[in-house]
Amino acid sequence: MQSLILNRGSAQALAEQASSEGVRKLRQAGLLKVLQGLTSAQEGMAMTQHG
């Protein structure tokens, strides 16, 4: 990831690298919290409507 950033990698390349390193999108992280019972589905969707 550091190399991509330093070499001005494309947004697509950064997204692919992040995904391969296990970085979750905000909505995915929210869904995990819902499944773990830490928040409601309504709250998870409200906090990630633009994510």
mmCIF entry with sequence, helices, sheets and N, C-alpha, C, O atoms, coordinates in Angstrom:
data_MODEL
# 
_entry.id   MODEL 
# 
_entity.id                         1 
_entity.type                       polymer 
_entity.pdbx_number_of_molecules   1 
# 
_entity_poly.entity_id                      1 
_entity_poly.type                           'polypeptide(L)' 
_entity_poly.nstd_linkage                   no 
_entity_poly.nstd_monomer                   no 
_entity_poly.pdbx_seq_one_letter_code       MQSLILNRGSAQALAEQASSEGVRKLRQAGLLKVLQGLTSAQEGMAMTQHG 
_entity_poly.pdbx_seq_one_letter_code_can   MQSLILNRGSAQALAEQASSEGVRKLRQAGLLKVLQGLTSAQEGMAMTQHG 
_entity_poly.pdbx_strand_id                 A 
# 
loop_
_entity_poly_seq.entity_id 
_entity_poly_seq.num 
_entity_poly_seq.mon_id 
_entity_poly_seq.hetero 
1 1  MET n 
1 2  GLN n 
1 3  SER n 
1 4  LEU n 
1 5  ILE n 
1 6  LEU n 
1 7  ASN n 
1 8  ARG n 
1 9  GLY n 
1 10 SER n 
1 11 ALA n 
1 12 GLN n 
1 13 ALA n 
1 14 LEU n 
1 15 ALA n 
1 16 GLU n 
1 17 GLN n 
1 18 ALA n 
1 19 SER n 
1 20 SER n 
1 21 GLU n 
1 22 GLY n 
1 23 VAL n 
1 24 ARG n 
1 25 LYS n 
1 26 LEU n 
1 27 ARG n 
1 28 GLN n 
1 29 ALA n 
1 30 GLY n 
1 31 LEU n 
1 32 LEU n 
1 33 LYS n 
1 34 VAL n 
1 35 LEU n 
1 36 GLN n 
1 37 GLY n 
1 38 LEU n 
1 39 THR n 
1 40 SER n 
1 41 ALA n 
1 42 GLN n 
1 43 GLU n 
1 44 GLY n 
1 45 MET n 
1 46 ALA n 
1 47 MET n 
1 48 THR n 
1 49 GLN n 
1 50 HIS n 
1 51 GLY n 
# 
_struct_asym.id          A 
_struct_asym.entity_id   1 
# 
loop_
_struct_conf.conf_type_id 
_struct_conf.id 
_struct_conf.pdbx_PDB_helix_id 
_struct_conf.beg_label_comp_id 
_struct_conf.beg_label_asym_id 
_struct_conf.beg_label_seq_id 
_struct_conf.pdbx_beg_PDB_ins_code 
_struct_conf.end_label_comp_id 
_struct_conf.end_label_asym_id 
_struct_conf.end_label_seq_id 
_struct_conf.pdbx_end_PDB_ins_code 
_struct_conf.beg_auth_comp_id 
_struct_conf.beg_auth_asym_id 
_struct_conf.beg_auth_seq_id 
_struct_conf.end_auth_comp_id 
_struct_conf.end_auth_asym_id 
_struct_conf.end_auth_seq_id 
_struct_conf.pdbx_PDB_helix_class 
_struct_conf.details 
_struct_conf.pdbx_PDB_helix_length 
HELX_P HELX_P1 AA1 GLN A 2  ? LEU A 6  ? GLN A 2  LEU A 6  1 ? 5  
HELX_P HELX_P2 AA2 ALA A 11 ? SER A 20 ? ALA A 11 SER A 20 1 ? 10 
HELX_P HELX_P3 AA3 LEU A 26 ? LEU A 35 ? LEU A 26 LEU A 35 1 ? 10 
HELX_P HELX_P4 AA4 ALA A 41 ? MET A 47 ? ALA A 41 MET A 47 1 ? 7  
# 
_struct_conf_type.id          HELX_P 
_struct_conf_type.criteria    ? 
_struct_conf_type.reference   ? 
# 
loop_
_atom_site.group_PDB 
_atom_site.id 
_atom_site.type_symbol 
_atom_site.label_atom_id 
_atom_site.label_alt_id 
_atom_site.label_comp_id 
_atom_site.label_asym_id 
_atom_site.label_entity_id 
_atom_site.label_seq_id 
_atom_site.pdbx_PDB_ins_code 
_atom_site.Cartn_x 
_atom_site.Cartn_y 
_atom_site.Cartn_z 
_atom_site.occupancy 
_atom_site.B_iso_or_equiv 
_atom_site.pdbx_formal_charge 
_atom_site.auth_seq_id 
_atom_site.auth_comp_id 
_atom_site.auth_asym_id 
_atom_site.auth_atom_id 
_atom_site.pdbx_PDB_model_num 
ATOM 1   N N  . MET A 1 1  ? 0.823   -1.167  0.000  1.00 0.00 ? 1  MET A N  1 
ATOM 2   C CA . MET A 1 1  ? 0.000   0.000   0.000  1.00 0.00 ? 1  MET A CA 1 
ATOM 3   C C  . MET A 1 1  ? 0.881   1.249   0.000  1.00 0.00 ? 1  MET A C  1 
ATOM 4   O O  . MET A 1 1  ? 0.626   2.197   -0.743 1.00 0.00 ? 1  MET A O  1 
ATOM 5   N N  . GLN A 1 2  ? 1.896   1.241   0.822  1.00 0.00 ? 2  GLN A N  1 
ATOM 6   C CA . GLN A 1 2  ? 2.787   2.393   0.906  1.00 0.00 ? 2  GLN A CA 1 
ATOM 7   C C  . GLN A 1 2  ? 3.417   2.691   -0.451 1.00 0.00 ? 2  GLN A C  1 
ATOM 8   O O  . GLN A 1 2  ? 3.499   3.848   -0.863 1.00 0.00 ? 2  GLN A O  1 
ATOM 9   N N  . SER A 1 3  ? 3.856   1.660   -1.132 1.00 0.00 ? 3  SER A N  1 
ATOM 10  C CA . SER A 1 3  ? 4.483   1.832   -2.441 1.00 0.00 ? 3  SER A CA 1 
ATOM 11  C C  . SER A 1 3  ? 3.493   2.437   -3.444 1.00 0.00 ? 3  SER A C  1 
ATOM 12  O O  . SER A 1 3  ? 3.850   3.330   -4.212 1.00 0.00 ? 3  SER A O  1 
ATOM 13  N N  . LEU A 1 4  ? 2.259   1.948   -3.430 1.00 0.00 ? 4  LEU A N  1 
ATOM 14  C CA . LEU A 1 4  ? 1.239   2.496   -4.325 1.00 0.00 ? 4  LEU A CA 1 
ATOM 15  C C  . LEU A 1 4  ? 1.000   3.974   -4.049 1.00 0.00 ? 4  LEU A C  1 
ATOM 16  O O  . LEU A 1 4  ? 0.886   4.776   -4.976 1.00 0.00 ? 4  LEU A O  1 
ATOM 17  N N  . ILE A 1 5  ? 0.926   4.325   -2.787 1.00 0.00 ? 5  ILE A N  1 
ATOM 18  C CA . ILE A 1 5  ? 0.687   5.719   -2.417 1.00 0.00 ? 5  ILE A CA 1 
ATOM 19  C C  . ILE A 1 5  ? 1.860   6.590   -2.864 1.00 0.00 ? 5  ILE A C  1 
ATOM 20  O O  . ILE A 1 5  ? 1.666   7.635   -3.484 1.00 0.00 ? 5  ILE A O  1 
ATOM 21  N N  . LEU A 1 6  ? 3.057   6.159   -2.551 1.00 0.00 ? 6  LEU A N  1 
ATOM 22  C CA . LEU A 1 6  ? 4.243   6.939   -2.910 1.00 0.00 ? 6  LEU A CA 1 
ATOM 23  C C  . LEU A 1 6  ? 4.418   7.083   -4.418 1.00 0.00 ? 6  LEU A C  1 
ATOM 24  O O  . LEU A 1 6  ? 4.953   8.081   -4.900 1.00 0.00 ? 6  LEU A O  1 
ATOM 25  N N  . ASN A 1 7  ? 3.963   6.075   -5.153 1.00 0.00 ? 7  ASN A N  1 
ATOM 26  C CA . ASN A 1 7  ? 4.084   6.100   -6.610 1.00 0.00 ? 7  ASN A CA 1 
ATOM 27  C C  . ASN A 1 7  ? 2.805   6.576   -7.294 1.00 0.00 ? 7  ASN A C  1 
ATOM 28  O O  . ASN A 1 7  ? 2.617   6.389   -8.496 1.00 0.00 ? 7  ASN A O  1 
ATOM 29  N N  . ARG A 1 8  ? 1.931   7.196   -6.500 1.00 0.00 ? 8  ARG A N  1 
ATOM 30  C CA . ARG A 1 8  ? 0.679   7.767   -7.018 1.00 0.00 ? 8  ARG A CA 1 
ATOM 31  C C  . ARG A 1 8  ? -0.150  6.747   -7.783 1.00 0.00 ? 8  ARG A C  1 
ATOM 32  O O  . ARG A 1 8  ? -0.591  6.998   -8.904 1.00 0.00 ? 8  ARG A O  1 
ATOM 33  N N  . GLY A 1 9  ? -0.356  5.596   -7.159 1.00 0.00 ? 9  GLY A N  1 
ATOM 34  C CA . GLY A 1 9  ? -1.179  4.558   -7.766 1.00 0.00 ? 9  GLY A CA 1 
ATOM 35  C C  . GLY A 1 9  ? -2.605  5.043   -7.957 1.00 0.00 ? 9  GLY A C  1 
ATOM 36  O O  . GLY A 1 9  ? -3.060  5.950   -7.260 1.00 0.00 ? 9  GLY A O  1 
ATOM 37  N N  . SER A 1 10 ? -3.304  4.440   -8.899 1.00 0.00 ? 10 SER A N  1 
ATOM 38  C CA . SER A 1 10 ? -4.687  4.821   -9.185 1.00 0.00 ? 10 SER A CA 1 
ATOM 39  C C  . SER A 1 10 ? -5.598  4.442   -8.019 1.00 0.00 ? 10 SER A C  1 
ATOM 40  O O  . SER A 1 10 ? -5.254  3.608   -7.181 1.00 0.00 ? 10 SER A O  1 
ATOM 41  N N  . ALA A 1 11 ? -6.751  5.071   -7.992 1.00 0.00 ? 11 ALA A N  1 
ATOM 42  C CA . ALA A 1 11 ? -7.735  4.754   -6.956 1.00 0.00 ? 11 ALA A CA 1 
ATOM 43  C C  . ALA A 1 11 ? -8.132  3.285   -7.028 1.00 0.00 ? 11 ALA A C  1 
ATOM 44  O O  . ALA A 1 11 ? -8.317  2.632   -6.000 1.00 0.00 ? 11 ALA A O  1 
ATOM 45  N N  . GLN A 1 12 ? -8.262  2.772   -8.242 1.00 0.00 ? 12 GLN A N  1 
ATOM 46  C CA . GLN A 1 12 ? -8.617  1.357   -8.427 1.00 0.00 ? 12 GLN A CA 1 
ATOM 47  C C  . GLN A 1 12 ? -7.534  0.446   -7.856 1.00 0.00 ? 12 GLN A C  1 
ATOM 48  O O  . GLN A 1 12 ? -7.842  -0.532  -7.174 1.00 0.00 ? 12 GLN A O  1 
ATOM 49  N N  . ALA A 1 13 ? -6.276  0.758   -8.129 1.00 0.00 ? 13 ALA A N  1 
ATOM 50  C CA . ALA A 1 13 ? -5.170  -0.052  -7.621 1.00 0.00 ? 13 ALA A CA 1 
ATOM 51  C C  . ALA A 1 13 ? -5.125  0.001   -6.096 1.00 0.00 ? 13 ALA A C  1 
ATOM 52  O O  . ALA A 1 13 ? -4.886  -1.017  -5.446 1.00 0.00 ? 13 ALA A O  1 
ATOM 53  N N  . LEU A 1 14 ? -5.353  1.184   -5.526 1.00 0.00 ? 14 LEU A N  1 
ATOM 54  C CA . LEU A 1 14 ? -5.374  1.314   -4.064 1.00 0.00 ? 14 LEU A CA 1 
ATOM 55  C C  . LEU A 1 14 ? -6.512  0.506   -3.462 1.00 0.00 ? 14 LEU A C  1 
ATOM 56  O O  . LEU A 1 14 ? -6.327  -0.167  -2.448 1.00 0.00 ? 14 LEU A O  1 
ATOM 57  N N  . ALA A 1 15 ? -7.696  0.568   -4.081 1.00 0.00 ? 15 ALA A N  1 
ATOM 58  C CA . ALA A 1 15 ? -8.851  -0.183  -3.580 1.00 0.00 ? 15 ALA A CA 1 
ATOM 59  C C  . ALA A 1 15 ? -8.600  -1.681  -3.642 1.00 0.00 ? 15 ALA A C  1 
ATOM 60  O O  . ALA A 1 15 ? -8.936  -2.411  -2.709 1.00 0.00 ? 15 ALA A O  1 
ATOM 61  N N  . GLU A 1 16 ? -8.009  -2.140  -4.737 1.00 0.00 ? 16 GLU A N  1 
ATOM 62  C CA . GLU A 1 16 ? -7.714  -3.568  -4.879 1.00 0.00 ? 16 GLU A CA 1 
ATOM 63  C C  . GLU A 1 16 ? -6.692  -4.026  -3.845 1.00 0.00 ? 16 GLU A C  1 
ATOM 64  O O  . GLU A 1 16 ? -6.836  -5.099  -3.259 1.00 0.00 ? 16 GLU A O  1 
ATOM 65  N N  . GLN A 1 17 ? -5.666  -3.219  -3.620 1.00 0.00 ? 17 GLN A N  1 
ATOM 66  C CA . GLN A 1 17 ? -4.644  -3.573  -2.631 1.00 0.00 ? 17 GLN A CA 1 
ATOM 67  C C  . GLN A 1 17 ? -5.243  -3.594  -1.226 1.00 0.00 ? 17 GLN A C  1 
ATOM 68  O O  . GLN A 1 17 ? -4.972  -4.507  -0.446 1.00 0.00 ? 17 GLN A O  1 
ATOM 69  N N  . ALA A 1 18 ? -6.044  -2.602  -0.908 1.00 0.00 ? 18 ALA A N  1 
ATOM 70  C CA . ALA A 1 18 ? -6.680  -2.551  0.413  1.00 0.00 ? 18 ALA A CA 1 
ATOM 71  C C  . ALA A 1 18 ? -7.545  -3.784  0.629  1.00 0.00 ? 18 ALA A C  1 
ATOM 72  O O  . ALA A 1 18 ? -7.505  -4.402  1.693  1.00 0.00 ? 18 ALA A O  1 
ATOM 73  N N  . SER A 1 19 ? -8.320  -4.133  -0.376 1.00 0.00 ? 19 SER A N  1 
ATOM 74  C CA . SER A 1 19 ? -9.177  -5.316  -0.280 1.00 0.00 ? 19 SER A CA 1 
ATOM 75  C C  . SER A 1 19 ? -8.347  -6.576  -0.070 1.00 0.00 ? 19 SER A C  1 
ATOM 76  O O  . SER A 1 19 ? -8.707  -7.429  0.741  1.00 0.00 ? 19 SER A O  1 
ATOM 77  N N  . SER A 1 20 ? -7.241  -6.699  -0.795 1.00 0.00 ? 20 SER A N  1 
ATOM 78  C CA . SER A 1 20 ? -6.401  -7.893  -0.657 1.00 0.00 ? 20 SER A CA 1 
ATOM 79  C C  . SER A 1 20 ? -5.745  -7.964  0.722  1.00 0.00 ? 20 SER A C  1 
ATOM 80  O O  . SER A 1 20 ? -5.365  -9.041  1.179  1.00 0.00 ? 20 SER A O  1 
ATOM 81  N N  . GLU A 1 21 ? -5.613  -6.803  1.385  1.00 0.00 ? 21 GLU A N  1 
ATOM 82  C CA . GLU A 1 21 ? -5.036  -6.764  2.726  1.00 0.00 ? 21 GLU A CA 1 
ATOM 83  C C  . GLU A 1 21 ? -6.100  -6.880  3.819  1.00 0.00 ? 21 GLU A C  1 
ATOM 84  O O  . GLU A 1 21 ? -5.791  -6.775  5.006  1.00 0.00 ? 21 GLU A O  1 
ATOM 85  N N  . GLY A 1 22 ? -7.354  -7.097  3.411  1.00 0.00 ? 22 GLY A N  1 
ATOM 86  C CA . GLY A 1 22 ? -8.410  -7.320  4.388  1.00 0.00 ? 22 GLY A CA 1 
ATOM 87  C C  . GLY A 1 22 ? -9.087  -6.065  4.908  1.00 0.00 ? 22 GLY A C  1 
ATOM 88  O O  . GLY A 1 22 ? -9.845  -6.129  5.875  1.00 0.00 ? 22 GLY A O  1 
ATOM 89  N N  . VAL A 1 23 ? -8.829  -4.925  4.283  1.00 0.00 ? 23 VAL A N  1 
ATOM 90  C CA . VAL A 1 23 ? -9.483  -3.687  4.700  1.00 0.00 ? 23 VAL A CA 1 
ATOM 91  C C  . VAL A 1 23 ? -10.935 -3.740  4.245  1.00 0.00 ? 23 VAL A C  1 
ATOM 92  O O  . VAL A 1 23 ? -11.213 -4.018  3.078  1.00 0.00 ? 23 VAL A O  1 
ATOM 93  N N  . ARG A 1 24 ? -11.854 -3.476  5.154  1.00 0.00 ? 24 ARG A N  1 
ATOM 94  C CA . ARG A 1 24 ? -13.279 -3.513  4.830  1.00 0.00 ? 24 ARG A CA 1 
ATOM 95  C C  . ARG A 1 24 ? -13.790 -2.124  4.465  1.00 0.00 ? 24 ARG A C  1 
ATOM 96  O O  . ARG A 1 24 ? -13.294 -1.114  4.965  1.00 0.00 ? 24 ARG A O  1 
ATOM 97  N N  . LYS A 1 25 ? -14.775 -2.092  3.598  1.00 0.00 ? 25 LYS A N  1 
ATOM 98  C CA . LYS A 1 25 ? -15.484 -0.853  3.317  1.00 0.00 ? 25 LYS A CA 1 
ATOM 99  C C  . LYS A 1 25 ? -16.343 -0.539  4.537  1.00 0.00 ? 25 LYS A C  1 
ATOM 100 O O  . LYS A 1 25 ? -16.676 -1.430  5.319  1.00 0.00 ? 25 LYS A O  1 
ATOM 101 N N  . LEU A 1 26 ? -16.696 0.722   4.692  1.00 0.00 ? 26 LEU A N  1 
ATOM 102 C CA . LEU A 1 26 ? -17.469 1.154   5.852  1.00 0.00 ? 26 LEU A CA 1 
ATOM 103 C C  . LEU A 1 26 ? -18.764 0.367   5.988  1.00 0.00 ? 26 LEU A C  1 
ATOM 104 O O  . LEU A 1 26 ? -19.117 -0.048  7.092  1.00 0.00 ? 26 LEU A O  1 
ATOM 105 N N  . ARG A 1 27 ? -19.470 0.158   4.902  1.00 0.00 ? 27 ARG A N  1 
ATOM 106 C CA . ARG A 1 27 ? -20.730 -0.584  4.953  1.00 0.00 ? 27 ARG A CA 1 
ATOM 107 C C  . ARG A 1 27 ? -20.486 -2.030  5.381  1.00 0.00 ? 27 ARG A C  1 
ATOM 108 O O  . ARG A 1 27 ? -21.280 -2.582  6.144  1.00 0.00 ? 27 ARG A O  1 
ATOM 109 N N  . GLN A 1 28 ? -19.411 -2.653  4.910  1.00 0.00 ? 28 GLN A N  1 
ATOM 110 C CA . GLN A 1 28 ? -19.089 -4.023  5.298  1.00 0.00 ? 28 GLN A CA 1 
ATOM 111 C C  . GLN A 1 28 ? -18.796 -4.099  6.792  1.00 0.00 ? 28 GLN A C  1 
ATOM 112 O O  . GLN A 1 28 ? -19.241 -5.024  7.470  1.00 0.00 ? 28 GLN A O  1 
ATOM 113 N N  . ALA A 1 29 ? -18.051 -3.129  7.300  1.00 0.00 ? 29 ALA A N  1 
ATOM 114 C CA . ALA A 1 29 ? -17.742 -3.100  8.730  1.00 0.00 ? 29 ALA A CA 1 
ATOM 115 C C  . ALA A 1 29 ? -19.016 -2.923  9.543  1.00 0.00 ? 29 ALA A C  1 
ATOM 116 O O  . ALA A 1 29 ? -19.182 -3.541  10.595 1.00 0.00 ? 29 ALA A O  1 
ATOM 117 N N  . GLY A 1 30 ? -19.920 -2.070  9.046  1.00 0.00 ? 30 GLY A N  1 
ATOM 118 C CA . GLY A 1 30 ? -21.196 -1.856  9.735  1.00 0.00 ? 30 GLY A CA 1 
ATOM 119 C C  . GLY A 1 30 ? -22.035 -3.118  9.769  1.00 0.00 ? 30 GLY A C  1 
ATOM 120 O O  . GLY A 1 30 ? -22.643 -3.439  10.790 1.00 0.00 ? 30 GLY A O  1 
ATOM 121 N N  . LEU A 1 31 ? -22.071 -3.838  8.647  1.00 0.00 ? 31 LEU A N  1 
ATOM 122 C CA . LEU A 1 31 ? -22.838 -5.085  8.590  1.00 0.00 ? 31 LEU A CA 1 
ATOM 123 C C  . LEU A 1 31 ? -22.281 -6.106  9.573  1.00 0.00 ? 31 LEU A C  1 
ATOM 124 O O  . LEU A 1 31 ? -23.039 -6.834  10.214 1.00 0.00 ? 31 LEU A O  1 
ATOM 125 N N  . LEU A 1 32 ? -20.980 -6.159  9.690  1.00 0.00 ? 32 LEU A N  1 
ATOM 126 C CA . LEU A 1 32 ? -20.361 -7.068  10.651 1.00 0.00 ? 32 LEU A CA 1 
ATOM 127 C C  . LEU A 1 32 ? -20.806 -6.732  12.072 1.00 0.00 ? 32 LEU A C  1 
ATOM 128 O O  . LEU A 1 32 ? -21.079 -7.631  12.868 1.00 0.00 ? 32 LEU A O  1 
ATOM 129 N N  . LYS A 1 33 ? -20.880 -5.434  12.394 1.00 0.00 ? 33 LYS A N  1 
ATOM 130 C CA . LYS A 1 33 ? -21.335 -5.008  13.732 1.00 0.00 ? 33 LYS A CA 1 
ATOM 131 C C  . LYS A 1 33 ? -22.781 -5.424  13.961 1.00 0.00 ? 33 LYS A C  1 
ATOM 132 O O  . LYS A 1 33 ? -23.150 -5.820  15.067 1.00 0.00 ? 33 LYS A O  1 
ATOM 133 N N  . VAL A 1 34 ? -23.604 -5.332  12.909 1.00 0.00 ? 34 VAL A N  1 
ATOM 134 C CA . VAL A 1 34 ? -25.004 -5.770  13.013 1.00 0.00 ? 34 VAL A CA 1 
ATOM 135 C C  . VAL A 1 34 ? -25.051 -7.264  13.301 1.00 0.00 ? 34 VAL A C  1 
ATOM 136 O O  . VAL A 1 34 ? -25.769 -7.705  14.198 1.00 0.00 ? 34 VAL A O  1 
ATOM 137 N N  . LEU A 1 35 ? -24.285 -8.045  12.538 1.00 0.00 ? 35 LEU A N  1 
ATOM 138 C CA . LEU A 1 35 ? -24.272 -9.495  12.711 1.00 0.00 ? 35 LEU A CA 1 
ATOM 139 C C  . LEU A 1 35 ? -23.748 -9.911  14.081 1.00 0.00 ? 35 LEU A C  1 
ATOM 140 O O  . LEU A 1 35 ? -24.131 -10.955 14.609 1.00 0.00 ? 35 LEU A O  1 
ATOM 141 N N  . GLN A 1 36 ? -22.861 -9.079  14.659 1.00 0.00 ? 36 GLN A N  1 
ATOM 142 C CA . GLN A 1 36 ? -22.320 -9.367  15.984 1.00 0.00 ? 36 GLN A CA 1 
ATOM 143 C C  . GLN A 1 36 ? -23.270 -8.898  17.090 1.00 0.00 ? 36 GLN A C  1 
ATOM 144 O O  . GLN A 1 36 ? -23.016 -9.139  18.271 1.00 0.00 ? 36 GLN A O  1 
ATOM 145 N N  . GLY A 1 37 ? -24.355 -8.235  16.712 1.00 0.00 ? 37 GLY A N  1 
ATOM 146 C CA . GLY A 1 37 ? -25.319 -7.755  17.694 1.00 0.00 ? 37 GLY A CA 1 
ATOM 147 C C  . GLY A 1 37 ? -24.876 -6.483  18.400 1.00 0.00 ? 37 GLY A C  1 
ATOM 148 O O  . GLY A 1 37 ? -25.420 -6.141  19.450 1.00 0.00 ? 37 GLY A O  1 
ATOM 149 N N  . LEU A 1 38 ? -23.893 -5.774  17.841 1.00 0.00 ? 38 LEU A N  1 
ATOM 150 C CA . LEU A 1 38 ? -23.370 -4.575  18.483 1.00 0.00 ? 38 LEU A CA 1 
ATOM 151 C C  . LEU A 1 38 ? -24.144 -3.318  18.109 1.00 0.00 ? 38 LEU A C  1 
ATOM 152 O O  . LEU A 1 38 ? -24.037 -2.291  18.779 1.00 0.00 ? 38 LEU A O  1 
ATOM 153 N N  . THR A 1 39 ? -24.929 -3.404  17.026 1.00 0.00 ? 39 THR A N  1 
ATOM 154 C CA . THR A 1 39 ? -25.758 -2.277  16.600 1.00 0.00 ? 39 THR A CA 1 
ATOM 155 C C  . THR A 1 39 ? -26.944 -2.832  15.828 1.00 0.00 ? 39 THR A C  1 
ATOM 156 O O  . THR A 1 39 ? -26.976 -4.016  15.494 1.00 0.00 ? 39 THR A O  1 
ATOM 157 N N  . SER A 1 40 ? -27.907 -1.984  15.550 1.00 0.00 ? 40 SER A N  1 
ATOM 158 C CA . SER A 1 40 ? -29.081 -2.424  14.786 1.00 0.00 ? 40 SER A CA 1 
ATOM 159 C C  . SER A 1 40 ? -28.825 -2.253  13.291 1.00 0.00 ? 40 SER A C  1 
ATOM 160 O O  . SER A 1 40 ? -27.948 -1.490  12.887 1.00 0.00 ? 40 SER A O  1 
ATOM 161 N N  . ALA A 1 41 ? -29.589 -2.963  12.481 1.00 0.00 ? 41 ALA A N  1 
ATOM 162 C CA . ALA A 1 41 ? -29.472 -2.824  11.034 1.00 0.00 ? 41 ALA A CA 1 
ATOM 163 C C  . ALA A 1 41 ? -29.809 -1.393  10.625 1.00 0.00 ? 41 ALA A C  1 
ATOM 164 O O  . ALA A 1 41 ? -29.163 -0.826  9.744  1.00 0.00 ? 41 ALA A O  1 
ATOM 165 N N  . GLN A 1 42 ? -30.815 -0.817  11.261 1.00 0.00 ? 42 GLN A N  1 
ATOM 166 C CA . GLN A 1 42 ? -31.213 0.558   10.951 1.00 0.00 ? 42 GLN A CA 1 
ATOM 167 C C  . GLN A 1 42 ? -30.064 1.532   11.227 1.00 0.00 ? 42 GLN A C  1 
ATOM 168 O O  . GLN A 1 42 ? -29.775 2.402   10.406 1.00 0.00 ? 42 GLN A O  1 
ATOM 169 N N  . GLU A 1 43 ? -29.426 1.387   12.357 1.00 0.00 ? 43 GLU A N  1 
ATOM 170 C CA . GLU A 1 43 ? -28.304 2.263   12.705 1.00 0.00 ? 43 GLU A CA 1 
ATOM 171 C C  . GLU A 1 43 ? -27.126 2.041   11.756 1.00 0.00 ? 43 GLU A C  1 
ATOM 172 O O  . GLU A 1 43 ? -26.493 3.000   11.315 1.00 0.00 ? 43 GLU A O  1 
ATOM 173 N N  . GLY A 1 44 ? -26.838 0.798   11.448 1.00 0.00 ? 44 GLY A N  1 
ATOM 174 C CA . GLY A 1 44 ? -25.746 0.492   10.534 1.00 0.00 ? 44 GLY A CA 1 
ATOM 175 C C  . GLY A 1 44 ? -25.963 1.110   9.167  1.00 0.00 ? 44 GLY A C  1 
ATOM 176 O O  . GLY A 1 44 ? -25.028 1.654   8.579  1.00 0.00 ? 44 GLY A O  1 
ATOM 177 N N  . MET A 1 45 ? -27.174 1.035   8.653  1.00 0.00 ? 45 MET A N  1 
ATOM 178 C CA . MET A 1 45 ? -27.487 1.620   7.352  1.00 0.00 ? 45 MET A CA 1 
ATOM 179 C C  . MET A 1 45 ? -27.448 3.139   7.411  1.00 0.00 ? 45 MET A C  1 
ATOM 180 O O  . MET A 1 45 ? -26.963 3.783   6.481  1.00 0.00 ? 45 MET A O  1 
ATOM 181 N N  . ALA A 1 46 ? -27.953 3.718   8.495  1.00 0.00 ? 46 ALA A N  1 
ATOM 182 C CA . ALA A 1 46 ? -27.971 5.168   8.617  1.00 0.00 ? 46 ALA A CA 1 
ATOM 183 C C  . ALA A 1 46 ? -26.556 5.747   8.669  1.00 0.00 ? 46 ALA A C  1 
ATOM 184 O O  . ALA A 1 46 ? -26.302 6.816   8.114  1.00 0.00 ? 46 ALA A O  1 
ATOM 185 N N  . MET A 1 47 ? -25.654 5.057   9.321  1.00 0.00 ? 47 MET A N  1 
ATOM 186 C CA . MET A 1 47 ? -24.295 5.568   9.454  1.00 0.00 ? 47 MET A CA 1 
ATOM 187 C C  . MET A 1 47 ? -23.437 5.327   8.214  1.00 0.00 ? 47 MET A C  1 
ATOM 188 O O  . MET A 1 47 ? -22.359 5.906   8.083  1.00 0.00 ? 47 MET A O  1 
ATOM 189 N N  . THR A 1 48 ? -23.912 4.471   7.301  1.00 0.00 ? 48 THR A N  1 
ATOM 190 C CA . THR A 1 48 ? -23.100 4.154   6.112  1.00 0.00 ? 48 THR A CA 1 
ATOM 191 C C  . THR A 1 48 ? -23.842 4.426   4.822  1.00 0.00 ? 48 THR A C  1 
ATOM 192 O O  . THR A 1 48 ? -23.511 3.837   3.793  1.00 0.00 ? 48 THR A O  1 
ATOM 193 N N  . GLN A 1 49 ? -24.826 5.291   4.844  1.00 0.00 ? 49 GLN A N  1 
ATOM 194 C CA . GLN A 1 49 ? -25.617 5.519   3.633  1.00 0.00 ? 49 GLN A CA 1 
ATOM 195 C C  . GLN A 1 49 ? -24.801 6.064   2.472  1.00 0.00 ? 49 GLN A C  1 
ATOM 196 O O  . GLN A 1 49 ? -25.194 5.902   1.317  1.00 0.00 ? 49 GLN A O  1 
ATOM 197 N N  . HIS A 1 50 ? -23.675 6.706   2.752  1.00 0.00 ? 50 HIS A N  1 
ATOM 198 C CA . HIS A 1 50 ? -22.832 7.224   1.679  1.00 0.00 ? 50 HIS A CA 1 
ATOM 199 C C  . HIS A 1 50 ? -21.547 6.411   1.540  1.00 0.00 ? 50 HIS A C  1 
ATOM 200 O O  . HIS A 1 50 ? -20.657 6.804   0.786  1.00 0.00 ? 50 HIS A O  1 
ATOM 201 N N  . GLY A 1 51 ? -21.429 5.286   2.248  1.00 0.00 ? 51 GLY A N  1 
ATOM 202 C CA . GLY A 1 51 ? -20.183 4.531   2.277  1.00 0.00 ? 51 GLY A CA 1 
ATOM 203 C C  . GLY A 1 51 ? -20.147 3.333   1.460  1.00 0.00 ? 51 GLY A C  1 
ATOM 204 O O  . GLY A 1 51 ? -19.131 2.639   1.429  1.00 0.00 ? 51 GLY A O  1 
# 
